């Protein structure tokens, strides 16, 4: 069973991925070079790209802040 939220995320990011990576850096000589570039793009997207809806911070930083907040709340409840 597929996770609906993950599938929606893929659908939303696919045009961005294609525009920013696939078409901009084409033609690709090997499948391996495309796979490596994809991994680099995903890392950049998660750790360096500043997103307005998150307060102009990278998604990885927003996620870390979220889990820190949960941990503080759990500590207060205990």
Backbone bond lengths (Angstrom), bond angles and torsions (degrees), N, CA, C in turn:
res aa  C-N    CA-C-N  psi(-1)  N-CA   C-N-CA  omega(-1)  CA-C   N-CA-C  phi
1 X - - - 1.442 - - 1.524 108.98 -
2 X 1.322 116.83 129.25 1.458 121.73 -178.87 1.517 110.43 -87.89
3 X 1.314 114.76 148.54 1.452 121.00 178.39 1.530 108.41 -82.36
4 X 1.315 117.38 120.29 1.452 122.37 -174.70 1.529 112.18 -61.06
5 X 1.318 117.78 -40.44 1.460 120.77 -179.86 1.512 111.83 -63.56
6 X 1.330 116.83 -40.75 1.467 120.84 178.76 1.522 110.27 -65.58
7 X 1.309 116.71 -40.11 1.463 120.29 179.35 1.525 111.01 -65.28
8 X 1.321 117.01 -40.05 1.463 120.48 177.68 1.528 111.00 -64.96
9 X 1.329 117.17 -36.65 1.455 121.25 177.70 1.527 110.52 -63.85
10 X 1.317 116.84 -43.66 1.463 120.96 178.23 1.524 110.12 -60.94
11 X 1.305 117.56 -44.64 1.464 121.54 179.73 1.527 110.41 -61.90
12 X 1.327 117.11 -39.01 1.460 120.90 -178.93 1.528 112.22 -72.48
13 X 1.333 117.63 -36.24 1.463 120.85 -176.22 1.519 114.46 -86.02
14 X 1.303 117.63 -19.52 1.465 120.57 -175.45 1.529 112.91 -56.64
15 X 1.341 120.46 -47.67 1.478 118.87 179.07 1.528 112.51 -63.37
16 X 1.324 117.46 -36.96 1.459 121.56 178.42 1.525 110.10 -64.98
17 X 1.302 116.87 -46.46 1.472 122.95 178.47 1.525 110.40 -58.67
18 X 1.316 116.12 -45.69 1.460 119.97 -178.60 1.524 111.45 -65.95
19 X 1.325 116.99 -40.61 1.462 120.50 -178.79 1.531 111.70 -70.96
20 X 1.325 116.91 -43.21 1.456 120.73 -174.48 1.524 113.68 -81.12
21 X 1.298 117.76 -28.18 1.462 119.18 -174.94 1.523 112.78 -119.20
22 X 1.292 116.68 -59.25 1.461 120.42 -170.72 1.530 111.88 -60.74
23 X 1.327 117.16 -54.93 1.458 120.25 -175.13 1.527 112.22 -76.67
24 X 1.322 117.57 -34.43 1.467 121.53 -176.62 1.524 111.64 -68.17
25 X 1.333 117.08 -35.26 1.471 120.11 -174.78 1.521 113.23 -109.37
26 X 1.309 118.13 10.13 1.459 121.38 179.23 1.530 109.47 -70.39
27 X 1.297 119.21 159.33 1.466 129.70 1.11 1.528 111.24 -83.87
28 X 1.313 114.67 149.21 1.458 121.67 -179.64 1.515 108.85 -91.60
29 X 1.340 116.50 129.50 1.463 120.28 -177.24 1.521 112.11 -79.10
30 X 1.343 116.33 -35.56 1.469 119.40 -179.09 1.526 109.65 -139.82
31 X 1.315 114.32 159.47 1.465 120.20 175.34 1.524 109.93 -63.97
32 X 1.321 116.78 -37.63 1.466 120.99 -179.56 1.530 111.22 -62.87
33 X 1.330 117.60 -39.42 1.467 119.28 179.77 1.524 110.81 -66.80
34 X 1.321 117.46 -36.01 1.459 121.33 176.04 1.524 110.94 -67.27
35 X 1.328 117.46 -41.76 1.465 120.98 179.13 1.524 111.20 -63.45
36 X 1.337 117.37 -43.30 1.460 120.62 178.97 1.527 110.62 -64.45
37 X 1.318 117.01 -43.82 1.463 120.58 178.62 1.530 110.97 -62.66
38 X 1.323 116.96 -35.99 1.470 121.02 177.79 1.524 110.25 -63.99
39 X 1.327 117.47 -44.90 1.461 120.90 178.42 1.529 111.07 -61.73
40 X 1.325 116.33 -41.48 1.466 120.20 178.11 1.522 111.02 -64.12
41 X 1.337 117.56 -40.82 1.469 121.77 179.94 1.530 110.55 -65.11
42 X 1.330 117.24 -43.30 1.463 120.90 179.70 1.529 109.91 -63.29
43 X 1.332 117.25 -42.05 1.460 120.00 177.91 1.527 110.09 -61.66
44 X 1.321 116.97 -47.26 1.468 121.36 178.81 1.528 110.24 -59.69
45 X 1.328 117.23 -45.81 1.459 121.78 -178.44 1.524 110.95 -59.25
46 X 1.323 117.32 -41.58 1.465 121.21 -176.09 1.523 114.17 -82.11
47 X 1.334 117.93 -28.72 1.462 120.09 -171.26 1.529 115.02 -114.03
48 X 1.321 118.50 -13.69 1.462 119.85 -175.29 1.522 114.32 -128.79
49 X 1.306 118.05 -28.10 1.459 120.76 -177.33 1.527 109.87 -71.61
50 X 1.325 116.44 128.30 1.461 121.74 179.95 1.520 108.84 -90.33
51 X 1.321 116.38 123.91 1.454 121.13 -177.09 1.522 110.77 -109.24
52 X 1.315 115.82 125.81 1.466 121.84 -179.09 1.522 112.87 -56.49
53 X 1.349 119.48 -47.22 1.471 118.98 -177.72 1.535 113.55 -61.77
54 X 1.330 116.71 -18.93 1.467 120.70 -179.67 1.528 111.58 -97.77
55 X 1.322 117.68 6.74 1.462 120.66 -178.61 1.516 112.59 87.01
56 X 1.317 116.61 30.72 1.467 123.20 179.92 1.525 112.71 58.77
57 X 1.319 114.84 44.91 1.462 121.70 172.41 1.525 107.32 -128.09
58 X 1.331 117.72 158.49 1.467 120.62 178.11 1.530 111.29 -68.50
59 X 1.320 117.11 153.03 1.464 120.41 178.58 1.528 113.43 -56.30
60 X 1.316 118.59 -38.31 1.465 120.32 -179.11 1.527 110.86 -64.19
61 X 1.323 116.94 -37.74 1.462 120.34 177.81 1.526 110.97 -68.29
62 X 1.321 116.51 -40.47 1.468 120.42 177.74 1.526 110.25 -62.61
63 X 1.314 117.06 -40.71 1.463 120.61 178.78 1.529 110.89 -64.50
64 X 1.328 116.84 -43.11 1.462 120.29 178.85 1.527 110.78 -61.85
65 X 1.329 116.95 -42.59 1.462 120.62 177.94 1.520 111.53 -62.54
66 X 1.326 116.38 -39.26 1.458 121.33 179.01 1.525 110.97 -60.50
67 X 1.342 116.67 -48.04 1.457 119.59 -178.56 1.527 112.21 -70.39
68 X 1.329 117.85 -31.02 1.466 120.44 174.42 1.528 110.16 -64.93
69 X 1.321 115.95 -41.02 1.462 120.46 178.35 1.528 110.71 -63.00
70 X 1.339 117.22 -43.03 1.463 120.69 177.69 1.523 111.04 -61.56
71 X 1.331 116.53 -41.44 1.462 120.19 -179.38 1.530 110.54 -65.34
72 X 1.325 117.63 -40.43 1.465 120.44 178.21 1.522 110.60 -64.60
73 X 1.331 116.45 -41.60 1.472 120.56 179.04 1.530 110.92 -64.56
74 X 1.315 116.43 -39.43 1.465 120.52 179.23 1.531 109.91 -67.24
75 X 1.343 116.32 -36.53 1.457 120.18 178.03 1.520 112.42 -66.91
76 X 1.308 117.25 -34.77 1.460 121.43 178.17 1.522 111.43 -71.95
77 X 1.334 115.92 -33.34 1.475 120.27 -178.20 1.537 111.37 -75.23
78 X 1.324 116.46 -23.81 1.468 119.31 -176.37 1.504 113.57 -79.82
